[in-house]
């Protein structure tokens, strides 16, 4: 299997190979973004799809000679050391950015129906970036950075597996892939006067890691064209709610149909849960 075929199996689109450095590229499910990354080293390489993978996957060229195997092992060891160093640097960068943020409204939140919502906004280097902290336990591991036009990025090298942002009101555990979905879920749950603990997981793949350490709750799945959101929700095994329209998440649904419709959808789930 070629490196490009290996990347394609993970949903990462590599049209042209660049040797020796990390490159951001589109993915099958998000062809207009650079939600994928790869590093090609000739006889070995790494790929990552941010939507479905919390850590890079390693590829190695076919061949069983001892020298080749030893080189691949050296590459793997060096890659692990590099990843650890980058993760430490990303965590430090995230903490520094958050210390420079101020609580303020943001155009992205306004576009999602929350013009008065206050969040961490970073206005350094002539930018206006919404910064969502990502924590593993009590430790900051990185952040999601959202531009006014909605473009989303993570810090290079940050460790995202098991990292989350939590709105904790000591209630039902609800998994949300995106921050805007969590805001809509919070609004709906408040309307229903139901306690919630909302877990923003930042990717469908990371939902599984977060869910593994929680009692059963509810998944708010994105209705992706690729089917990733629903597939992951089924793999988790919790009840899940999903918009009836392809391409929508819970926030899109709430903006189209209204928060009352979202609340009624969640209420139906909660009634079924009580009867179970």
C-alpha positions as CSV (number, residue, x, y, z in Angstrom):
1,X,0.0,0.0,0.0
2,X,1.4,3.4,-1.0
3,X,1.5,6.3,1.5
4,X,-1.2,8.1,-0.4
5,X,-3.4,5.1,-0.3
6,X,-2.8,4.8,3.4
7,X,-3.7,8.4,3.9
8,X,-6.9,8.0,1.9
9,X,-8.0,5.1,4.2
10,X,-7.9,7.7,7.0
11,X,-9.9,10.2,4.9
12,X,-6.8,12.4,4.3
13,X,-6.3,13.7,0.8
14,X,-2.7,13.8,-0.4
15,X,-2.5,15.0,-4.0
16,X,1.2,15.9,-4.0
17,X,3.9,14.6,-1.7
18,X,6.3,16.9,0.1
19,X,9.2,15.2,1.9
20,X,10.3,15.7,5.4
21,X,7.8,18.1,7.0
22,X,4.3,18.3,8.3
23,X,1.8,19.5,5.6
24,X,-1.8,20.5,6.1
25,X,-4.2,19.1,3.5
26,X,-8.0,18.6,2.9
27,X,-9.9,15.6,4.1
28,X,-12.6,13.6,2.3
29,X,-15.3,14.8,4.6
30,X,-14.1,18.4,4.6
31,X,-12.6,19.0,1.2
32,X,-12.6,22.8,1.5
33,X,-10.6,22.9,4.7
34,X,-7.2,21.7,5.8
35,X,-8.5,19.4,8.4
36,X,-5.8,16.7,7.6
37,X,-2.1,16.6,8.0
38,X,0.8,14.3,6.9
39,X,4.5,13.9,7.2
40,X,6.2,11.8,4.5
41,X,9.7,10.4,5.1
42,X,10.2,8.1,2.1
43,X,9.9,4.7,3.7
44,X,7.7,5.8,6.6
45,X,5.2,8.6,7.3
46,X,2.4,9.8,9.5
47,X,-1.2,11.0,8.8
48,X,-3.9,12.5,10.9
49,X,-7.5,13.4,10.2
50,X,-8.5,15.9,12.9
51,X,-12.2,15.0,12.6
52,X,-11.7,11.3,13.4
53,X,-8.2,10.8,14.8
54,X,-6.9,12.0,18.1
55,X,-3.3,10.9,17.3
56,X,-1.3,10.4,14.1
57,X,-1.2,7.0,12.4
58,X,2.1,5.6,11.1
59,X,2.7,4.1,7.7
60,X,5.8,2.1,6.6
61,X,6.8,1.0,3.2
62,X,6.6,-2.7,2.4
63,X,9.7,-4.7,2.9
64,X,11.2,-7.0,5.5
65,X,14.9,-6.4,5.4
66,X,16.4,-5.8,8.8
67,X,18.1,-2.5,8.0
68,X,14.7,-1.1,6.8
69,X,12.9,-2.3,9.9
70,X,15.6,-0.7,12.1
71,X,15.3,2.6,10.2
72,X,11.5,2.6,10.5
73,X,11.8,1.9,14.3
74,X,14.2,4.9,14.6
75,X,11.7,7.0,12.7
76,X,8.9,5.9,15.0
77,X,11.0,6.6,18.2
78,X,12.0,10.0,16.9
79,X,8.4,10.7,15.9
80,X,7.3,9.9,19.5
81,X,9.9,12.2,21.0
82,X,9.0,15.0,18.5
83,X,5.3,14.6,19.3
84,X,5.9,14.8,23.1
85,X,8.0,18.0,22.7
86,X,5.5,19.6,20.4
87,X,2.7,18.7,22.8
88,X,4.5,20.4,25.7
89,X,5.2,23.5,23.5
90,X,1.5,23.6,22.5
91,X,0.3,23.4,26.0
92,X,2.5,26.3,27.0
93,X,1.4,28.3,24.1
94,X,-2.3,27.7,24.9
95,X,-1.8,28.8,28.5
96,X,0.0,32.0,27.3
97,X,-2.8,32.8,24.8
98,X,-5.5,32.3,27.4
99,X,-3.7,34.6,29.9
100,X,-3.8,37.3,27.2
101,X,-7.5,36.8,26.4
102,X,-10.4,39.0,27.6
103,X,-14.0,38.0,28.0
104,X,-15.9,39.5,25.1
105,X,-18.5,38.9,22.4
106,X,-17.2,37.5,19.1
107,X,-18.5,37.6,15.5
108,X,-18.4,33.8,15.2
109,X,-20.7,33.4,18.2
110,X,-23.0,36.1,16.8
111,X,-23.2,34.1,13.6
112,X,-24.2,31.1,15.6
113,X,-27.1,32.9,17.3
114,X,-25.3,34.1,20.4
115,X,-24.4,37.8,19.9
116,X,-24.2,38.4,23.7
117,X,-22.2,35.4,24.7
118,X,-18.9,36.2,26.4
119,X,-15.9,34.0,25.7
120,X,-12.1,34.1,25.6
121,X,-11.1,36.5,22.8
122,X,-7.5,37.0,21.8
123,X,-6.7,40.3,20.2
124,X,-2.9,40.0,19.8
125,X,-1.0,40.2,16.5
126,X,-3.9,42.1,14.8
127,X,-6.2,39.1,15.1
128,X,-9.6,38.6,16.7
129,X,-9.6,35.0,17.7
130,X,-12.0,33.1,19.8
131,X,-10.0,30.7,22.0
132,X,-11.6,27.6,23.4
133,X,-9.5,25.9,26.1
134,X,-8.9,22.2,25.8
135,X,-8.2,20.3,29.0
136,X,-7.4,16.8,30.0
137,X,-8.4,16.6,33.6
138,X,-7.2,19.9,35.1
139,X,-4.4,20.3,32.6
140,X,-4.5,22.5,29.5
141,X,-3.3,20.6,26.5
142,X,-4.1,23.1,23.8
143,X,-7.0,25.1,22.4
144,X,-9.2,25.6,19.4
145,X,-8.9,28.9,17.7
146,X,-11.9,30.2,15.7
147,X,-11.6,33.2,13.4
148,X,-14.5,35.6,12.8
149,X,-15.3,33.9,9.6
150,X,-15.6,30.5,11.4
151,X,-12.2,29.1,10.2
152,X,-11.1,26.7,13.0
153,X,-7.5,25.6,13.8
154,X,-5.7,23.9,16.6
155,X,-2.2,24.6,17.8
156,X,0.4,22.7,15.9
157,X,1.4,19.5,17.8
158,X,-1.1,19.7,20.6
159,X,-2.3,16.5,22.1
160,X,-6.1,16.4,21.6
161,X,-7.0,12.9,22.5
162,X,-9.1,12.9,25.6
163,X,-9.1,16.7,25.7
164,X,-12.4,18.6,26.2
165,X,-14.1,21.8,27.2
166,X,-16.9,21.3,29.8
167,X,-20.0,23.3,30.7
168,X,-20.7,21.7,34.0
169,X,-24.1,22.1,35.7
170,X,-23.9,18.7,37.5
171,X,-26.4,16.9,35.3
172,X,-26.9,14.6,32.4
173,X,-23.7,14.0,30.4
174,X,-24.1,15.3,26.8
175,X,-21.4,14.9,24.2
176,X,-21.1,17.7,21.6
177,X,-18.6,17.8,18.8
178,X,-18.5,21.6,18.6
179,X,-18.7,24.6,20.8
180,X,-21.7,26.1,19.1
181,X,-23.6,22.8,19.4
182,X,-22.9,22.9,23.2
183,X,-24.2,26.5,23.4
184,X,-27.4,25.4,21.7
185,X,-27.7,22.4,23.9
186,X,-27.2,24.5,27.0
187,X,-30.0,26.8,25.8
188,X,-32.4,23.9,25.1
189,X,-31.6,22.2,28.5
190,X,-32.1,25.4,30.4
191,X,-35.5,25.8,28.7
192,X,-36.4,22.3,29.8
193,X,-35.1,23.1,33.3
194,X,-32.9,20.0,33.2
195,X,-29.4,19.7,34.6
196,X,-26.5,19.1,32.2
197,X,-22.8,18.5,31.9
198,X,-21.9,19.4,28.3
199,X,-18.6,17.9,26.9
200,X,-17.2,19.7,23.9
201,X,-15.0,17.1,22.3
202,X,-13.8,19.0,19.2
203,X,-14.0,15.9,16.9
204,X,-16.2,12.9,16.4
205,X,-13.2,10.6,17.0
206,X,-12.4,12.2,20.4
207,X,-16.0,11.6,21.5
208,X,-15.2,7.9,22.0
209,X,-12.3,8.6,24.4
210,X,-14.4,11.1,26.4
211,X,-17.4,8.7,26.6
212,X,-15.3,5.8,27.8
213,X,-14.8,7.5,31.2
214,X,-18.4,8.7,31.7
215,X,-21.7,7.1,32.7
216,X,-24.2,6.8,29.8
217,X,-25.8,10.1,28.7
218,X,-26.7,11.5,25.3
219,X,-24.7,12.2,22.1
220,X,-25.6,15.2,19.9
221,X,-24.3,13.8,16.6
222,X,-23.5,15.9,13.6
223,X,-25.4,14.8,10.5
224,X,-22.2,14.7,8.3
225,X,-22.5,13.8,4.7
226,X,-19.8,11.2,5.3
227,X,-21.9,9.7,8.1
228,X,-19.0,10.0,10.6
229,X,-21.1,11.6,13.4
230,X,-23.8,9.0,13.4
231,X,-21.3,6.1,13.0
232,X,-19.3,7.3,16.0
233,X,-22.5,7.8,18.1
234,X,-23.5,4.2,17.4
235,X,-20.1,3.0,18.3
236,X,-20.3,4.8,21.6
237,X,-23.6,3.0,22.3
238,X,-25.4,5.9,24.0
239,X,-28.7,7.2,22.8
240,X,-28.1,10.0,20.3
241,X,-30.0,12.9,18.7
242,X,-29.2,14.2,15.2
243,X,-30.7,16.8,12.9
244,X,-33.0,15.4,10.1
245,X,-31.0,17.4,7.6
246,X,-27.6,16.3,6.1
247,X,-24.9,18.8,6.8
248,X,-26.4,20.2,10.0
249,X,-25.3,20.0,13.7
250,X,-27.6,20.8,16.6
251,X,-26.7,24.5,16.3
252,X,-27.7,24.6,12.6
253,X,-30.9,22.8,13.5
254,X,-31.7,25.3,16.3
255,X,-31.1,28.3,14.0
256,X,-33.3,26.8,11.3
257,X,-36.1,25.5,13.4
258,X,-35.7,27.4,16.6
259,X,-34.5,26.5,20.1
260,X,-38.0,25.2,21.0
261,X,-37.8,22.5,18.3
262,X,-34.4,21.4,19.6
263,X,-35.7,21.4,23.2
264,X,-38.7,19.3,22.2
265,X,-36.4,16.8,20.4
266,X,-34.2,16.5,23.6
267,X,-37.3,16.3,25.7
268,X,-38.5,13.3,23.7
269,X,-35.2,11.6,24.4
270,X,-35.4,12.4,28.1
271,X,-38.9,11.0,28.4
272,X,-37.8,7.7,26.8
273,X,-34.8,7.6,29.1
274,X,-37.0,7.9,32.2
275,X,-39.4,5.2,30.9
276,X,-36.4,2.8,30.3
